[in-house]
């Protein structure tokens, strides 16, 4: 194997005959590269050949794959046997060609043996390439390949804020834009209040060395650690009702089952993706299964991470790594379009050379490129173009890169399938090159199911832990993502036990929403069992990141190896029950204690209220009865007076009997009538007096609270009234 990148052979522009082997110097890619060609021009095949050659030279590659073609780089069959090809034959295509799968596989194997032989390669070269590098397909938002935990990017960076604040602010911008895009919120980093607020929140944490999970970020939205944004009060710049709306949107995203895949897998760590071992690593980040907004989110964040990593590297004149993007359409458009991917790409194209990082871009849409941004690109490979407009646009770009228009015209006219114009500022002149036969089987785009089948039996090339392990020297356990080691002193002991720290917001009927923090011990056979233990009430400010000296760690449960997902599911299922409160109820007044209100406080409130609403109702009834009693007393007095008037009248009428002037008694019936009326009025008065006395007793009982009469009842959160704000692992000692 030579020292160059064997991408093909020179082509005579006049005759089309193949000439000598053409090797690119890997260092030429320090000034970056562009591959352009219409569909069917062989652009993807040339790109795969270039990546194969980089890996053969020991150069690690991060390849962004929006179409699904680059997974073909893992289809390396070192035996070149038909049985190797057979599982990857498209049965529908074979049927259209009038073949069965076996026949198509045999034909493909024959074609690959012959094709490679014509270019001086064979099965031994394929085997050497396969054994000489690691390969991983990352699938953010999917478990088809190796999941990529994009949200772990919220964790505090290792770099000092003061040393890398420009890069870290760019990362924050990408993260915030991506999150807001996922929930359908405008994400302009300068004009969108939610974007400015979230960026300020993350920066505040990172400056203090504190990272976030999505749960803790939601909690901080509810209770931000600052009261101003810029010169304005927080309530003016981004009021509480808007924060509540944003918190709800992010919590809905968090609760979505489809979002689980975004939080699982490997961290987005560029140094790990490039590989710590001596063997080069190919890390393919497949985004073909994502929608446009999700692709922009992942790609922008990855490019920003590459930029931050690049700036921490020392200077070199050797090619340290290559970042390749298979189709840059929509990611690097001309002004004024400004997607979140454009800024980090421009920075990398201008600055990455000094740190030994090459950027190679490919596209089939030459009109949609910012050629001013590409002016410093040193290596151009231009294949067949579809329209004259495409050709004119490419000529402008090539002219900016130093190629004379007449020479460009002549060579562009000679391009055809697999034949490209090569303009390399490090070579003496532009020339034509035909790409060599790829060692990888060019099967075409792979589906998620095929990627899962392809990666199923391959060992993971990254160091993801299936279960928690311990660091022998530091003593602190290595926790699965997204957990980190936090500490809480309870007794100031030397043995720390693992707990899950949970911050939540809860609302009960007729109560305002409140927040709380509890910690449950993890020493149980499952997350559900762990939540049955008695939790600790936690002062969140007492939780620290610094381990106390001489601390010893208790055992971690084996189920924690699956990361936060299983624990989070258990919390969402059981937390509402665990937040059910014991309350007190007064059966006489019907009043109940408030959430968290102590028995003594409730009794004092009842006494201060004089029995509450029921007592007030009794008092109103008593007052009405007393008014009725006064009326009845007047009535009895009146009836009594009427009776004695009737008696006097009867006496006067019957004086004649005494004088012998009358022979019969008169007026007796009137006296009897008045007497009956008096008796009736007195009976009514007595009944009313008894009612008043009874009401007075009831009112006295209601106003004087007897603690013995209180009942204990359960108060549950309202439906949907519990929000998980933070979920962490804390060592309690």
Order of alpha helices (4+ residues) and beta strands (2+ residues): beta-beta-beta-alpha-beta-alpha-alpha-alpha-alpha-beta-beta-alpha-alpha-alpha-beta-beta-alpha-alpha-beta-alpha-beta-alpha-beta-alpha-beta-beta-alpha-alpha-beta-beta-alpha-beta-beta-beta-beta-beta-alpha-beta-beta-alpha-beta-alpha-alpha-alpha-alpha-beta-beta
